């Protein structure tokens, strides 16, 4: 597994649906990747000017929402993952930790 540095987050993008709600089967090129994913690894946090590290707001298991241009696709152990900085994340849909 990949361990991201500082404020970077590794995300497994959710799989897109093959069939629309109306029952139309989408070809691979017609599918649009969703803007949600599961956080699978996080870095230590933001490195602040004074040298301290502020922990990230997300943690592994969180389902997040992010923009189309967010992150960079990398291949790790044969799996395509996204690596993005925390500031590219719009929000958390459900948190893995107890509130």
Beta strands, then each sheet from edge to edge (+ up, - down):
strand 1: 8-13
strand 2: 36-42
strand 3: 46-47
strand 4: 53-54
strand 5: 63-66
strand 6: 72-76
strand 7: 79-85
strand 8: 89-94
sheet 1: 6+ 7- 1+ 2- 5+ 8-
sheet 2: 3+ 4-
end
